[in-house]
Amino acid sequence: MSDVALGLCDIERTFVQGGAKLPVLRGASLELAAGEIVALLGPSGSGKSTLLQIAGLLEPADSGEISIVGRPCNTMSESERTLTRRRRLGFVYQHHHLLPEFSAVENVMLPQMVAGHSRRQARERAGGLLTRFGLGERLSHRPGRLSGGEQQRVAIARAVANEPAVLLADEPTGNLDHGTADEVFAELMAEVRTRRLAALVATHNTDLARRMDRVVTLREGILEDT
């Protein structure tokens, strides 16, 4: 596959519980191209979240190779991994994890400021993103005053604020009703297409999965094209 934004090759991960080894990933491999959105299916406990954590450089693999936009990540120092997460990766979770004491626009500004953007630049970009998601009238609202769908839109805006190359989403519509989930997912798809992100989306929603470019299923620790 050309133009690979995320590459996973032979990822192995085993946990130890009560002295017993529990293999979760047994040579999982995957390539995602820029502009491609891929659904990650698998039963609860199959290792989908672990795979996303490893792909996002948040958790180490026991073995295997990871590359982000063609750059090998295995030999990176911890500071290089942190910088790669900050500049190249965006994360969306089932629970939005917004900071309750900050407004919507401030939640989207924060990762930009951590990445070195000025407060003015961060506010301008955050406001533009949220307006595009239909939240132009909610910029000053704290998360507690937003609906579930609005909170998740803020979370998506925050995830793409630093223009990452790869978006990793773990059940991003899992807490939303069917209609709101469809709307939020459509906006997520539009961001992927417009910005040519590579997106890996873990979901139990097979209807949403069918709308993506490809579906891969995690079975017994191995990724299979479905």
C-alpha positions as CSV (number, residue, x, y, z in Angstrom):
1,M,0.0,0.0,0.0
2,S,1.5,3.4,-1.0
3,D,1.3,6.5,1.2
4,V,1.2,4.5,4.4
5,A,0.5,6.7,7.4
6,L,0.3,3.9,10.1
7,G,2.1,0.6,9.9
8,L,1.9,-2.2,12.4
9,C,3.9,-5.4,11.7
10,D,3.7,-8.6,13.8
11,I,2.7,-6.9,17.0
12,E,2.8,-9.2,20.0
13,R,1.4,-8.4,23.4
14,T,1.0,-10.8,26.4
15,F,-0.3,-9.9,29.8
16,V,0.3,-11.9,33.0
17,Q,-2.7,-12.5,35.3
18,G,-2.4,-14.5,38.5
19,G,0.9,-16.0,37.3
20,A,-0.7,-17.2,34.0
21,K,0.2,-15.7,30.6
22,L,-2.6,-14.2,28.6
23,P,-1.6,-13.6,24.9
24,V,-3.7,-10.7,23.5
25,L,-2.0,-9.9,20.3
26,R,-0.2,-12.7,18.3
27,G,1.4,-11.0,15.3
28,A,-1.2,-8.4,14.4
29,S,-0.3,-6.5,11.2
30,L,-2.0,-3.6,9.5
31,E,-1.3,-0.7,7.1
32,L,-3.4,2.4,6.8
33,A,-3.1,4.9,4.0
34,A,-3.7,8.6,4.2
35,G,-7.4,9.4,3.7
36,E,-8.4,5.8,4.6
37,I,-10.9,5.0,7.4
38,V,-10.8,1.4,8.7
39,A,-13.2,-0.2,11.1
40,L,-11.7,-2.4,13.8
41,L,-14.1,-5.1,15.0
42,G,-13.8,-7.8,17.6
43,P,-15.6,-9.0,20.7
44,S,-15.1,-7.3,24.1
45,G,-11.8,-8.4,25.5
46,S,-10.3,-9.3,22.2
47,G,-7.6,-6.6,22.5
48,K,-8.9,-3.8,20.3
49,S,-8.1,-1.1,22.9
50,T,-4.7,-2.6,23.6
51,L,-4.0,-2.5,19.8
52,L,-5.0,1.2,19.7
53,Q,-2.9,2.0,22.7
54,I,0.1,0.4,21.1
55,A,-0.5,2.1,17.8
56,G,-0.8,5.4,19.6
57,L,2.5,4.9,21.3
58,L,0.8,4.9,24.7
59,E,1.7,1.3,25.6
60,P,4.7,-0.8,24.5
61,A,4.4,-4.0,22.4
62,D,6.4,-7.0,23.5
63,S,7.6,-7.3,19.9
64,G,6.8,-6.1,16.4
65,E,7.3,-2.9,14.5
66,I,5.3,0.4,14.4
67,S,5.8,3.2,12.0
68,I,4.1,6.6,11.8
69,V,4.2,8.3,8.4
70,G,7.1,6.1,7.4
71,R,9.2,6.7,10.5
72,P,10.0,3.7,12.7
73,C,8.9,4.2,16.3
74,N,10.6,1.2,18.0
75,T,13.9,2.9,18.6
76,M,12.4,6.3,19.6
77,S,13.3,7.8,23.0
78,E,10.4,8.6,25.4
79,S,10.7,12.3,24.5
80,E,10.5,11.4,20.8
81,R,7.4,9.3,21.3
82,T,5.8,12.1,23.2
83,L,6.5,14.5,20.4
84,T,5.2,12.1,17.8
85,R,1.9,11.6,19.8
86,R,1.6,15.4,20.1
87,R,2.2,16.2,16.4
88,R,1.2,13.1,14.5
89,L,-1.6,11.3,16.4
90,G,-5.1,12.2,17.4
91,F,-7.2,10.3,19.9
92,V,-11.0,10.0,20.4
93,Y,-12.5,7.8,23.1
94,Q,-15.9,6.5,24.0
95,H,-15.9,8.9,27.0
96,H,-15.0,12.3,25.8
97,H,-12.5,13.1,28.6
98,L,-13.1,16.9,28.3
99,L,-11.8,19.0,31.1
100,P,-15.0,20.1,33.0
101,E,-13.6,23.4,34.3
102,F,-12.7,24.6,30.8
103,S,-15.1,25.8,28.0
104,A,-15.5,24.0,24.7
105,V,-13.1,26.3,22.9
106,E,-10.5,26.1,25.7
107,N,-10.6,22.3,25.6
108,V,-9.7,22.5,21.9
109,M,-7.1,25.2,22.5
110,L,-5.1,23.3,25.1
111,P,-3.4,20.6,23.0
112,Q,-2.4,23.3,20.5
113,M,-0.8,25.4,23.2
114,V,1.0,22.4,24.5
115,A,2.3,21.9,21.0
116,G,3.7,25.4,20.9
117,H,1.0,27.5,19.2
118,S,0.2,30.9,20.6
119,R,-3.0,31.5,22.5
120,R,-4.4,33.6,19.7
121,Q,-3.6,31.0,17.0
122,A,-5.1,28.2,19.2
123,R,-8.3,30.1,19.9
124,E,-8.7,31.0,16.2
125,R,-8.3,27.4,15.1
126,A,-10.4,26.0,17.9
127,G,-13.2,28.4,17.1
128,G,-13.1,27.5,13.4
129,L,-13.2,23.8,14.1
130,L,-16.1,24.0,16.5
131,T,-18.0,26.2,14.2
132,R,-17.6,23.7,11.4
133,F,-19.0,21.1,13.8
134,G,-22.1,23.2,14.4
135,L,-21.0,24.5,17.8
136,G,-20.3,28.1,17.0
137,E,-22.9,29.2,19.6
138,R,-21.4,26.9,22.2
139,L,-17.8,28.0,22.3
140,S,-18.0,29.4,25.8
141,H,-20.0,26.5,27.2
142,R,-18.4,24.1,29.6
143,P,-18.9,20.4,29.0
144,G,-21.7,20.1,31.6
145,R,-23.9,22.4,29.5
146,L,-23.4,20.4,26.3
147,S,-25.3,17.3,25.2
148,G,-23.5,14.0,24.7
149,G,-23.3,14.5,21.0
150,E,-21.9,18.1,21.4
151,Q,-19.3,16.8,23.9
152,Q,-18.1,14.2,21.5
153,R,-17.9,16.8,18.7
154,V,-15.7,18.9,20.9
155,A,-13.6,15.7,21.6
156,I,-13.2,15.2,17.8
157,A,-12.2,18.8,17.2
158,R,-9.6,18.5,20.0
159,A,-8.3,15.3,18.4
160,V,-7.7,17.0,15.0
161,A,-6.7,20.4,16.3
162,N,-3.0,19.7,15.7
163,E,-3.5,18.3,12.2
164,P,-2.4,14.8,13.0
165,A,-1.6,12.2,10.3
166,V,-3.3,9.4,12.2
167,L,-6.6,9.4,14.1
168,L,-7.3,6.5,16.6
169,A,-10.8,6.2,17.8
170,D,-12.1,3.8,20.5
171,E,-15.9,3.4,20.3
172,P,-16.3,7.1,19.5
173,T,-20.1,6.9,19.3
174,G,-20.6,4.1,21.9
175,N,-22.3,6.4,24.4
176,L,-24.6,8.1,21.8
177,D,-28.1,7.3,20.7
178,H,-28.5,5.9,17.1
179,G,-29.4,9.2,15.4
180,T,-26.7,11.3,17.2
181,A,-24.2,8.5,16.5
182,D,-24.9,8.7,12.8
183,E,-24.5,12.5,12.8
184,V,-21.2,12.5,14.8
185,F,-19.8,9.7,12.7
186,A,-20.6,11.5,9.4
187,E,-18.7,14.5,10.7
188,L,-15.8,12.3,11.7
189,M,-15.8,10.8,8.2
190,A,-15.8,14.3,6.6
191,E,-12.8,15.3,8.7
192,V,-10.9,12.1,7.6
193,R,-11.7,12.8,3.9
194,T,-11.0,16.5,4.0
195,R,-7.7,16.3,5.9
196,R,-6.6,12.9,4.4
197,L,-6.1,11.4,7.8
198,A,-5.6,7.7,8.3
199,A,-8.2,6.6,10.8
200,L,-8.6,3.4,12.8
201,V,-11.9,3.2,14.5
202,A,-12.7,0.4,17.0
203,T,-16.5,-0.1,17.2
204,H,-19.2,-2.7,17.9
205,N,-21.6,-0.9,15.5
206,T,-21.6,-3.0,12.4
207,D,-23.8,-0.5,10.5
208,L,-21.1,2.2,11.0
209,A,-18.4,-0.3,10.2
210,R,-19.9,-1.0,6.8
211,R,-19.7,2.7,5.9
212,M,-15.9,2.7,6.3
213,D,-13.4,1.8,3.6
214,R,-12.3,-1.5,5.1
215,V,-13.2,-3.7,8.0
216,V,-10.6,-5.6,9.9
217,T,-11.4,-8.1,12.7
218,L,-9.3,-9.0,15.7
219,R,-9.6,-12.7,16.2
220,E,-7.3,-14.6,18.6
221,G,-4.8,-11.8,18.5
222,I,-4.5,-11.6,14.7
223,L,-6.0,-9.0,12.4
224,E,-8.0,-10.3,9.5
225,D,-9.5,-8.4,6.6
226,T,-13.3,-8.9,6.7
